[in-house]
């Protein structure tokens, strides 16, 4: 049996832990989405416990989080002998897969052009229900060109759309799309991901898996706070785009492990 994780995490884990407070229920969703993101796939309970322990999450917090996720229809569980195994429900899996490209995929390509969308009121702007829309002000939004088969027909009445070709993103717009706290968080995560990719990998399969999942979770926590539109507009030098590149490198260095193989290492 492996030793319990050290009280002081290694530098890469420590740097990632400092990137943001962990919510146990959200970490569990990240773990199940990454390691069991297919129908009927599951994560053994002891593996789930071992991974969360390595992130400093307490057993009581995990029990409360598991109860909440079951209640909200995110996860289900079954018995495997004396141990439990956990999996996403159909609902939880569908929600996870709906953001998979935004979390794991490459940076969204820059569109050939944009449309500026005007609304008579902030309430009317809610009719622009499109994941790539970038809300600049309550009554003003940008929409990438070619988001549907008929161009402007994708903009419902009473909204008004014009084709535009914006140049360099001005500072005020950058701060609107990515406030300083988000930009600083991405920059910090980029540094932590670079460290995770440079230091020698832990010899323990569970320690490596915990490093992968923690890196993924800290990225997921940030990137799902906004749609893909801002990244397409801000370009490759934006800290969010650099963090995506860093995450991709860590995912390549630490491939997705088999949860059952992790259970055998306990």
C-alpha positions as CSV (number, residue, x, y, z in Angstrom):
1,X,0.0,0.0,0.0
2,X,1.3,3.5,-0.8
3,X,2.2,5.9,1.9
4,X,-0.3,8.7,2.7
5,X,0.5,11.9,0.8
6,X,2.9,14.2,2.5
7,X,1.6,17.1,4.6
8,X,3.7,19.5,2.5
9,X,2.8,19.0,-1.2
10,X,5.6,19.0,-3.8
11,X,6.2,22.4,-5.5
12,X,4.1,21.8,-8.6
13,X,1.1,20.7,-6.5
14,X,1.6,23.6,-4.1
15,X,1.7,26.1,-7.0
16,X,-1.5,24.7,-8.4
17,X,-3.2,24.7,-5.1
18,X,-2.4,28.4,-4.7
19,X,-4.2,29.2,-7.9
20,X,-7.6,29.2,-6.3
21,X,-9.8,27.8,-3.5
22,X,-11.0,24.3,-4.2
23,X,-14.7,23.4,-3.9
24,X,-14.9,19.7,-3.2
25,X,-18.1,19.1,-5.2
26,X,-16.5,20.8,-8.2
27,X,-13.3,18.9,-7.9
28,X,-15.3,15.6,-7.9
29,X,-17.0,16.6,-11.1
30,X,-13.7,17.4,-12.7
31,X,-12.3,14.0,-11.6
32,X,-15.3,12.0,-12.8
33,X,-15.4,14.0,-16.1
34,X,-11.8,13.4,-16.8
35,X,-11.4,9.8,-15.6
36,X,-14.9,8.5,-16.3
37,X,-16.2,10.7,-19.0
38,X,-17.9,7.9,-21.0
39,X,-21.2,6.0,-20.5
40,X,-20.8,3.3,-17.8
41,X,-17.3,4.5,-16.8
42,X,-16.7,4.8,-13.1
43,X,-14.1,5.8,-10.5
44,X,-13.6,3.5,-7.5
45,X,-14.3,5.1,-4.2
46,X,-10.8,4.5,-2.8
47,X,-9.3,6.2,-5.9
48,X,-11.6,9.2,-5.5
49,X,-10.6,9.5,-1.8
50,X,-6.9,9.2,-2.6
51,X,-7.0,11.9,-5.2
52,X,-9.0,14.4,-3.1
53,X,-6.8,13.7,-0.1
54,X,-3.7,14.7,-2.2
55,X,-5.4,18.0,-2.8
56,X,-5.9,18.6,0.9
57,X,-9.7,17.9,0.8
58,X,-11.1,16.3,4.0
59,X,-13.1,13.2,4.0
60,X,-16.1,14.9,5.7
61,X,-16.1,17.5,3.0
62,X,-16.1,14.8,0.3
63,X,-19.0,13.0,1.9
64,X,-21.1,16.2,2.0
65,X,-20.2,16.9,-1.6
66,X,-21.1,13.4,-2.8
67,X,-24.5,13.8,-1.1
68,X,-25.0,17.1,-2.8
69,X,-24.1,15.8,-6.2
70,X,-26.4,12.8,-5.9
71,X,-29.2,15.0,-4.7
72,X,-28.7,17.4,-7.7
73,X,-28.6,14.5,-10.2
74,X,-25.0,14.8,-11.1
75,X,-23.6,11.5,-10.0
76,X,-24.7,8.0,-9.0
77,X,-22.9,5.2,-7.2
78,X,-23.0,1.4,-6.9
79,X,-21.3,-1.1,-4.7
80,X,-18.3,-3.2,-5.8
81,X,-17.8,-5.6,-2.9
82,X,-17.2,-3.5,0.2
83,X,-16.3,-0.3,-1.7
84,X,-18.3,2.1,-3.7
85,X,-17.7,3.3,-7.2
86,X,-18.9,6.6,-8.6
87,X,-20.0,7.7,-12.1
88,X,-21.7,10.6,-13.7
89,X,-25.4,10.3,-14.4
90,X,-26.7,10.8,-18.0
91,X,-27.5,14.4,-17.0
92,X,-24.1,14.9,-15.5
93,X,-22.3,13.4,-18.4
94,X,-24.3,15.5,-20.9
95,X,-23.4,18.7,-19.1
96,X,-19.7,17.6,-18.9
97,X,-19.6,16.8,-22.6
98,X,-21.3,20.1,-23.5
99,X,-18.2,22.0,-22.3
100,X,-15.6,19.4,-23.3
101,X,-14.3,21.4,-26.3
102,X,-14.0,24.6,-24.4
103,X,-12.0,22.8,-21.6
104,X,-9.8,20.3,-23.6
105,X,-9.9,21.7,-27.1
106,X,-7.5,24.0,-29.0
107,X,-7.9,27.8,-28.8
108,X,-10.9,28.9,-30.8
109,X,-9.8,30.3,-34.2
110,X,-10.1,34.0,-34.9
111,X,-13.2,34.6,-37.0
112,X,-12.9,36.3,-40.4
113,X,-15.1,39.1,-39.0
114,X,-17.5,40.2,-36.4
115,X,-21.0,41.5,-36.1
116,X,-21.9,44.2,-33.6
117,X,-25.4,43.5,-32.2
118,X,-27.5,46.3,-30.7
119,X,-30.6,45.8,-28.5
120,X,-33.3,48.3,-27.5
121,X,-32.9,47.2,-23.9
122,X,-30.7,45.0,-21.7
123,X,-33.7,42.7,-21.3
124,X,-34.1,42.3,-25.1
125,X,-30.4,41.3,-25.4
126,X,-31.2,38.1,-23.6
127,X,-32.7,36.9,-26.9
128,X,-29.1,36.6,-28.2
129,X,-28.7,33.1,-26.8
130,X,-25.4,32.2,-28.4
131,X,-22.3,30.7,-26.6
132,X,-19.9,32.8,-28.7
133,X,-21.6,36.1,-28.1
134,X,-19.5,38.7,-26.3
135,X,-21.5,41.1,-24.2
136,X,-19.7,44.5,-24.1
137,X,-22.5,46.5,-22.5
138,X,-26.1,45.7,-21.5
139,X,-27.3,46.7,-25.0
140,X,-24.2,45.9,-27.1
141,X,-22.6,42.6,-28.1
142,X,-20.2,41.2,-30.6
143,X,-20.9,38.0,-32.5
144,X,-18.3,36.1,-34.6
145,X,-19.1,36.1,-38.3
146,X,-20.4,32.9,-39.7
147,X,-21.9,31.5,-36.5
148,X,-24.9,30.2,-38.5
149,X,-26.0,29.3,-42.1
150,X,-27.6,32.7,-42.9
151,X,-25.4,35.3,-41.2
152,X,-27.6,38.1,-39.8
153,X,-30.6,35.8,-39.7
154,X,-29.1,34.3,-36.6
155,X,-29.8,37.5,-34.8
156,X,-33.5,37.5,-33.6
157,X,-35.8,40.4,-33.7
158,X,-35.8,43.1,-32.3
159,X,-32.0,43.0,-32.3
160,X,-30.0,44.9,-35.0
161,X,-26.6,43.6,-36.4
162,X,-23.9,45.1,-38.6
163,X,-20.8,43.6,-39.9
164,X,-17.7,45.2,-38.4
165,X,-13.9,44.6,-38.7
166,X,-12.4,45.5,-35.4
167,X,-8.7,46.3,-35.2
168,X,-6.5,45.9,-32.1
169,X,-8.5,45.3,-29.0
170,X,-8.3,48.5,-26.9
171,X,-7.4,48.3,-23.2
172,X,-10.9,49.2,-22.0
173,X,-12.5,46.4,-24.0
174,X,-9.9,43.9,-22.8
175,X,-10.7,44.8,-19.2
176,X,-14.4,44.5,-19.9
177,X,-14.0,41.0,-21.4
178,X,-11.3,39.9,-19.0
179,X,-11.3,41.9,-15.8
180,X,-7.9,42.2,-14.0
181,X,-8.7,39.5,-11.5
182,X,-9.3,37.0,-14.3
183,X,-6.2,38.1,-16.2
184,X,-4.1,37.8,-13.1
185,X,-5.6,34.4,-12.3
186,X,-4.7,33.1,-15.8
187,X,-1.2,34.4,-15.5
188,X,-0.7,32.7,-12.1
189,X,-2.1,29.5,-13.5
190,X,0.2,29.7,-16.5
191,X,3.2,29.9,-14.2
192,X,2.0,26.9,-12.2
193,X,1.3,24.9,-15.3
194,X,4.8,25.7,-16.6
195,X,6.3,24.4,-13.3
196,X,4.2,21.2,-13.5
197,X,5.5,20.6,-17.0
198,X,9.1,21.2,-16.0
199,X,9.7,19.4,-12.7
200,X,10.3,15.6,-12.7
201,X,7.0,13.7,-12.5
202,X,6.1,12.0,-9.2
203,X,6.8,8.2,-9.3
204,X,3.5,7.3,-7.8
205,X,0.6,6.8,-10.4
206,X,-1.8,8.4,-7.9
207,X,0.4,11.4,-7.4
208,X,0.7,11.9,-11.1
209,X,-3.1,11.5,-11.5
210,X,-3.7,14.1,-8.8
211,X,-1.3,16.6,-10.5
212,X,-3.2,16.1,-13.8
213,X,-6.6,16.5,-12.3
214,X,-5.6,19.5,-10.2
215,X,-4.1,21.3,-13.2
216,X,-7.3,20.5,-15.2
217,X,-9.6,21.7,-12.4
218,X,-7.9,25.0,-11.9
219,X,-8.0,25.6,-15.7
220,X,-11.7,24.5,-15.9
221,X,-12.6,26.7,-13.0
222,X,-11.4,29.8,-14.9
223,X,-12.3,29.0,-18.5
224,X,-15.9,28.1,-17.8
225,X,-16.4,31.6,-16.3
226,X,-16.7,33.0,-19.8
227,X,-17.6,31.7,-23.3
228,X,-15.1,31.1,-26.1
229,X,-15.7,34.4,-27.7
230,X,-13.3,36.5,-25.5
231,X,-10.4,34.1,-26.2
232,X,-11.0,34.4,-30.0
233,X,-11.0,38.1,-29.8
234,X,-8.0,38.6,-27.4
235,X,-5.5,36.5,-29.3
236,X,-2.6,34.2,-28.5
237,X,-0.8,36.7,-26.2
238,X,-3.7,36.9,-23.8
239,X,-2.9,35.1,-20.5
240,X,-6.0,32.9,-21.0
241,X,-4.6,31.6,-24.3
242,X,-1.2,31.0,-22.7
243,X,-2.8,29.1,-19.9
244,X,-4.6,26.9,-22.4
245,X,-1.3,26.0,-24.1
246,X,0.2,25.2,-20.7
247,X,-2.7,23.0,-19.8
248,X,-2.4,21.1,-23.1
249,X,1.3,20.5,-22.4
250,X,0.5,19.0,-18.9
251,X,-2.2,16.8,-20.3
252,X,0.3,15.4,-22.9
253,X,2.9,14.8,-20.2
254,X,0.5,13.1,-17.8
255,X,-1.9,11.1,-20.0
256,X,-5.3,10.2,-18.6
257,X,-4.9,7.2,-16.3
258,X,-7.2,4.2,-16.0
259,X,-9.1,4.5,-12.7
260,X,-9.1,0.7,-12.2
261,X,-5.3,0.7,-12.7
262,X,-5.0,3.4,-10.1
263,X,-7.1,1.3,-7.7
264,X,-4.6,-1.5,-8.1
265,X,-1.8,0.8,-7.0
266,X,-3.4,1.4,-3.6
